[in-house]
Amino acid sequence: MTKLKVAVSQSHTRQTLANTLIALKRTALAAASRGVKILLFPEAYLGGYPRTATFGTSFGTREAHGREQFLHYFNGAVDLGDTPAGAGDDWVEKRLPVAKGKQYRGDGTRETLEKIASETGILIVVGVIERAGGSLYCSALYVDPKRGVLGKRRKVMPTGSERLVWAQGSPSTLKAVTTEINGVQLTIAAAICWENYMPLLRQSLYSQNVNLYLAPTVDSRETWLPLMRTIALEGRAVVLSASQSGRYKELPSWVTSGAEVVKQSVEEEAWASGGGSCIVGPLGEVLAGPIWNVNDNSDPETALQIVEVDFEDCLRGRLDLDLAGSYSRNDSFSLKVEGLDLNPPPL
């Protein structure tokens, strides 16, 4: 058995974290009913991507209404119980101290996701806006149905205006995770949105012999699909990319009530982000998508793309291209990433 059903969900963030978790569970149950074993949600799905928000900033100036926007955004983010520096395996294995009177660190979102994964039997990977200390991080969380959280990525390079409100994550979080589902051995890693345009970052994932490459994003341009095909072909990996998709009227209320959207005079029914989610096979073949101007607002199944893939196709593709081994010419070229072992992890 080397085949698994994989899926991407072109979802949009609800007005509250609690409602978004309800929507996530509904989507996971729909996917499970169709035999899905791996499900990817978009970048910043939990916590939200505040498209159009300026947080009241210009060079040298921060306005009061922008600080109020940041307050709303921070309070709506997820507390996973990690430290600002990132506690790595100590956080994953729940070895960090817990406050007196509490059973776990954080706000309970980690435990909720672990329960949903267990109940549905699906490996869930979800984009999260994570708060730690006084900073926000754009993260991706890997949640196994049997083992719980396997690990967490923090985006190392926020793009453009994202740098205003998101801190830079440690490159050590580029560490791949491994698991086994229905007898299929998986080495999994994620690159978040425009991290996929960083060639050395991509190579750091290829070097770990990843066969499931995840690209949660908010990029809804037509140029995204060629990038995903390139990555699949380079890495000889199955690539899943889930994008946020939503109308302007579906943006968080603290964004749409601000001066930014009023000035733009946009139509509420217009799409702020059209999506473009897709699934690509290890020889660069498009297996599903991209889909546009669709989300899970009324029916989670309309936002799901589901494909059965044979993970031995990744090995078949390495007959002629193996960037974790011979084709990388490690005797002539070298890559170093601080805090990260680039060798393939043990299975």
C-alpha positions as CSV (number, residue, x, y, z in Angstrom):
1,M,0.0,0.0,0.0
2,T,1.7,3.2,-1.2
3,K,-1.3,5.3,-2.1
4,L,-3.1,7.9,0.1
5,K,-5.9,10.3,-0.5
6,V,-4.6,13.9,0.1
7,A,-6.6,17.1,0.1
8,V,-6.3,20.9,0.2
9,S,-9.0,23.2,1.6
10,Q,-9.4,26.6,0.1
11,S,-10.8,28.1,3.3
12,H,-11.3,31.5,4.7
13,T,-10.9,32.7,8.3
14,R,-14.0,33.4,10.3
15,Q,-14.6,36.4,12.5
16,T,-13.4,34.6,15.7
17,L,-10.8,31.8,16.4
18,A,-13.6,29.7,17.9
19,N,-15.7,29.9,14.8
20,T,-12.7,29.2,12.6
21,L,-12.0,26.0,14.6
22,I,-15.6,24.9,14.1
23,A,-15.2,25.5,10.4
24,L,-11.9,23.5,10.4
25,K,-13.6,20.6,12.1
26,R,-16.5,20.6,9.7
27,T,-14.1,20.5,6.8
28,A,-12.0,17.7,8.3
29,L,-15.1,15.6,8.9
30,A,-16.2,16.2,5.3
31,A,-12.7,15.1,4.1
32,A,-12.7,12.1,6.4
33,S,-16.0,10.9,4.9
34,R,-14.3,10.8,1.5
35,G,-11.3,8.8,2.8
36,V,-8.8,11.7,3.0
37,K,-5.7,11.0,5.2
38,I,-3.8,14.2,4.7
39,L,-5.4,17.7,4.7
40,L,-3.8,21.1,4.2
41,F,-5.3,24.4,5.2
42,P,-4.0,27.8,4.0
43,E,-1.5,30.2,5.5
44,A,-2.8,32.2,8.5
45,Y,-6.1,30.3,8.5
46,L,-6.2,30.4,12.3
47,G,-5.7,34.0,13.3
48,G,-6.3,35.4,9.9
49,Y,-4.6,37.3,7.1
50,P,-5.5,41.0,7.5
51,R,-5.5,41.9,3.8
52,T,-5.8,45.6,3.1
53,A,-4.9,46.6,6.7
54,T,-2.1,49.2,7.1
55,F,-2.1,49.2,10.9
56,G,-2.0,53.0,10.7
57,T,1.7,53.2,9.7
58,S,3.9,55.2,7.4
59,F,7.6,55.8,7.6
60,G,8.3,57.4,11.0
61,T,4.7,57.4,12.1
62,R,2.3,55.0,13.9
63,E,-1.3,56.2,14.4
64,A,-3.6,55.3,17.3
65,H,-6.2,53.5,15.2
66,G,-3.4,51.3,13.9
67,R,-2.4,50.3,17.4
68,E,-6.0,49.4,18.0
69,Q,-6.0,47.2,14.9
70,F,-2.9,45.4,16.1
71,L,-4.5,44.9,19.5
72,H,-7.5,43.2,17.8
73,Y,-5.1,41.1,15.6
74,F,-2.9,40.1,18.6
75,N,-5.9,39.1,20.7
76,G,-7.3,37.0,17.9
77,A,-4.1,35.1,17.4
78,V,-3.3,31.6,18.7
79,D,-1.3,30.9,21.8
80,L,0.3,27.5,21.3
81,G,2.3,27.6,24.5
82,D,5.7,28.0,22.8
83,T,8.4,30.5,23.7
84,P,9.5,33.5,21.6
85,A,12.7,31.8,20.7
86,G,11.0,28.6,20.0
87,A,11.5,25.6,22.3
88,G,11.7,23.0,19.6
89,D,11.4,19.4,20.7
90,D,10.7,20.5,24.3
91,W,7.6,22.2,23.1
92,V,6.6,19.4,20.8
93,E,7.0,16.8,23.6
94,K,5.2,19.0,26.2
95,R,8.2,19.2,28.4
96,L,7.9,22.9,29.1
97,P,6.6,24.1,32.5
98,V,2.8,24.6,32.9
99,A,1.3,27.3,35.1
100,K,-0.2,26.2,38.4
101,G,-3.8,25.2,38.1
102,K,-3.6,24.6,34.3
103,Q,-3.4,21.3,32.5
104,Y,-1.6,22.6,29.4
105,R,0.3,25.6,28.0
106,G,-1.4,28.1,25.7
107,D,-5.1,28.7,25.0
108,G,-6.1,25.1,24.2
109,T,-6.0,25.4,20.4
110,R,-3.2,22.8,20.1
111,E,-5.3,20.3,22.2
112,T,-8.4,21.1,20.1
113,L,-6.5,20.4,16.8
114,E,-5.0,17.1,18.2
115,K,-8.6,16.0,19.2
116,I,-9.9,16.8,15.7
117,A,-7.0,14.9,14.0
118,S,-7.6,11.9,16.3
119,E,-11.4,11.9,15.7
120,T,-11.1,12.1,11.9
121,G,-8.0,10.0,11.4
122,I,-6.5,12.8,9.3
123,L,-3.0,14.3,9.4
124,I,-3.9,18.0,9.5
125,V,-1.5,20.8,8.6
126,V,-2.8,24.3,9.2
127,G,-1.5,27.8,8.9
128,V,-1.6,29.7,12.2
129,I,-0.9,33.2,13.4
130,E,0.9,32.4,16.6
131,R,1.6,34.8,19.5
132,A,4.5,34.4,21.8
133,G,5.7,37.1,24.2
134,G,4.6,40.3,22.5
135,S,5.2,39.1,19.0
136,L,3.3,37.4,16.2
137,Y,4.6,34.6,14.0
138,C,3.2,33.1,10.9
139,S,3.4,29.4,11.5
140,A,2.4,26.0,10.1
141,L,1.4,23.3,12.5
142,Y,1.7,19.5,11.7
143,V,-0.9,17.4,13.7
144,D,-0.8,13.6,13.4
145,P,-4.0,11.6,14.2
146,K,-2.1,9.2,16.4
147,R,0.9,11.1,17.8
148,G,-0.5,14.6,18.0
149,V,1.6,17.6,17.1
150,L,4.7,16.5,15.2
151,G,6.3,19.9,14.9
152,K,5.8,23.5,13.9
153,R,7.2,25.9,11.2
154,R,7.7,29.6,11.8
155,K,8.0,31.7,8.6
156,V,11.6,32.9,8.5
157,M,11.0,35.8,6.1
158,P,7.7,37.7,6.2
159,T,7.0,39.5,2.9
160,G,6.5,43.2,2.4
161,S,4.1,44.7,4.9
162,E,3.9,41.4,6.8
163,R,7.2,42.4,8.4
164,L,5.4,45.2,10.3
165,V,3.3,42.7,12.4
166,W,5.1,39.3,12.0
167,A,8.4,38.5,13.6
168,Q,11.0,36.4,11.8
169,G,11.0,32.7,12.8
170,S,14.1,30.6,13.4
171,P,15.5,28.7,10.4
172,S,15.8,25.7,12.8
173,T,12.0,25.2,12.3
174,L,12.7,24.1,8.7
175,K,13.3,20.7,10.2
176,A,11.2,18.0,8.4
177,V,8.9,15.7,10.4
178,T,8.3,12.0,9.7
179,T,5.3,9.8,10.2
180,E,3.6,6.7,8.8
181,I,0.1,6.6,7.6
182,N,-1.5,3.3,6.4
183,G,2.0,1.9,6.0
184,V,3.2,4.9,3.9
185,Q,6.4,6.5,5.2
186,L,6.2,10.2,4.9
187,T,8.9,12.9,5.3
188,I,7.0,16.2,5.5
189,A,8.0,19.8,5.4
190,A,6.4,23.2,4.7
191,A,7.5,26.4,3.0
192,I,5.0,29.2,3.8
193,C,3.9,31.5,0.9
194,W,6.8,33.5,-0.6
195,E,9.4,31.3,1.3
196,N,8.9,29.2,-1.8
197,Y,10.6,31.8,-3.9
198,M,13.8,31.3,-1.7
199,P,16.0,28.8,-3.6
200,L,18.3,28.0,-0.7
201,L,15.3,27.5,1.6
202,R,13.8,25.1,-0.9
203,Q,17.1,23.2,-1.1
204,S,17.1,22.9,2.7
205,L,13.9,21.0,2.4
206,Y,14.9,18.9,-0.6
207,S,18.1,17.9,1.3
208,Q,16.0,16.3,3.9
209,N,14.5,13.9,1.3
210,V,11.0,15.3,1.7
211,N,8.3,13.4,-0.2
212,L,5.4,15.5,0.9
213,Y,6.0,19.3,0.4
214,L,3.4,21.7,1.7
215,A,3.0,25.3,0.6
216,P,0.2,27.1,2.5
217,T,-0.2,30.5,1.0
218,V,-2.3,33.6,0.4
219,D,-0.8,34.2,-3.1
220,S,-3.8,34.1,-5.5
221,R,-1.9,35.0,-8.6
222,E,-1.7,32.8,-11.8
223,T,2.1,32.8,-11.4
224,W,1.8,30.5,-8.3
225,L,1.0,27.3,-10.2
226,P,4.2,27.3,-12.3
227,L,6.2,27.7,-9.0
228,M,4.4,24.7,-7.5
229,R,5.1,22.6,-10.6
230,T,8.8,23.6,-10.5
231,I,9.0,22.6,-6.8
232,A,7.4,19.3,-7.4
233,L,9.7,18.6,-10.3
234,E,12.8,19.8,-8.5
235,G,12.1,17.9,-5.3
236,R,10.4,14.9,-6.8
237,A,7.7,15.3,-4.1
238,V,4.0,15.5,-3.9
239,V,3.1,19.2,-3.5
240,L,0.0,20.5,-1.8
241,S,-0.8,24.2,-1.8
242,A,-3.8,25.6,-0.1
243,S,-4.6,29.3,-0.5
244,Q,-6.9,31.7,1.4
245,S,-9.9,32.7,-0.6
246,G,-12.5,35.3,0.5
247,R,-14.5,38.3,-0.4
248,Y,-13.9,41.8,1.0
249,K,-17.1,41.4,3.1
250,E,-15.5,38.3,4.7
251,L,-12.5,40.2,6.1
252,P,-12.3,40.6,9.8
253,S,-14.6,43.4,11.1
254,W,-11.8,45.3,12.7
255,V,-10.2,45.6,9.2
256,T,-13.3,46.5,7.3
257,S,-14.4,49.1,9.8
258,G,-11.0,50.9,9.4
259,A,-10.2,53.8,7.2
260,E,-8.2,51.6,4.7
261,V,-11.1,49.8,3.1
262,V,-13.4,52.8,3.2
263,K,-10.9,54.8,1.1
264,Q,-10.6,52.0,-1.4
265,S,-14.4,52.0,-2.0
266,V,-14.3,48.3,-3.0
267,E,-17.4,46.3,-3.7
268,E,-18.2,44.0,-0.7
269,E,-18.9,41.1,-3.0
270,A,-15.6,41.4,-4.8
271,W,-13.0,38.8,-4.0
272,A,-10.1,40.1,-1.9
273,S,-8.3,36.8,-2.6
274,G,-9.3,34.4,-5.3
275,G,-7.4,31.3,-4.1
276,G,-5.6,29.2,-6.7
277,S,-5.2,26.1,-4.5
278,C,-3.7,23.1,-6.2
279,I,-2.1,19.6,-5.9
280,V,0.9,18.6,-8.1
281,G,2.6,15.3,-8.6
282,P,6.3,14.5,-8.3
283,L,7.0,14.9,-12.0
284,G,5.3,18.3,-12.1
285,E,1.9,17.1,-13.3
286,V,-1.1,19.1,-12.1
287,L,-3.4,16.6,-10.3
288,A,-6.0,19.1,-9.1
289,G,-6.8,22.8,-9.5
290,P,-6.1,25.5,-9.4
291,I,-9.6,26.7,-8.4
292,W,-10.6,30.3,-8.1
293,N,-13.3,32.4,-6.3
294,V,-14.4,29.4,-4.2
295,N,-14.3,28.9,-0.5
296,D,-15.9,27.0,2.4
297,N,-18.4,29.6,3.3
298,S,-21.5,27.6,2.5
299,D,-20.3,24.0,2.0
300,P,-16.8,22.7,3.0
301,E,-16.8,20.2,0.1
302,T,-16.9,22.9,-2.6
303,A,-13.5,24.1,-1.2
304,L,-11.9,20.7,-1.1
305,Q,-9.7,19.2,-3.8
306,I,-9.0,15.5,-3.2
307,V,-6.6,13.3,-5.1
308,E,-5.2,9.8,-4.5
309,V,-1.5,9.8,-4.9
310,D,1.1,7.1,-5.1
311,F,4.1,8.1,-3.0
312,E,6.3,5.6,-4.7
313,D,6.1,8.0,-7.7
314,C,8.5,10.1,-5.7
315,L,11.1,7.3,-5.8
316,R,10.3,6.6,-9.4
317,G,11.1,10.2,-10.2
318,R,14.5,10.0,-8.4
319,L,15.8,7.7,-11.1
320,D,17.1,10.8,-12.8
321,L,16.9,13.6,-10.2
322,D,17.7,13.4,-6.5
323,L,18.5,16.7,-4.8
324,A,18.9,15.0,-1.4
325,G,21.7,12.8,-2.9
326,S,23.8,12.4,-6.0
327,Y,22.3,15.2,-8.1
328,S,23.1,17.8,-5.5
329,R,26.8,17.3,-5.9
330,N,27.5,17.7,-2.2
331,D,31.2,17.2,-3.0
332,S,31.2,20.5,-4.9
333,F,28.4,22.6,-3.4
334,S,27.4,23.0,0.2
335,L,24.6,24.6,2.1
336,K,24.5,25.5,5.8
337,V,21.4,26.5,7.8
338,E,21.9,27.6,11.4
339,G,20.4,25.2,13.8
340,L,19.3,22.7,11.2
341,D,20.6,19.2,10.3
342,L,20.2,18.9,6.5
343,N,20.5,15.1,6.5
344,P,17.4,13.1,5.8
345,P,15.7,12.4,9.2
346,P,15.4,8.8,10.3
347,L,12.1,7.0,9.4
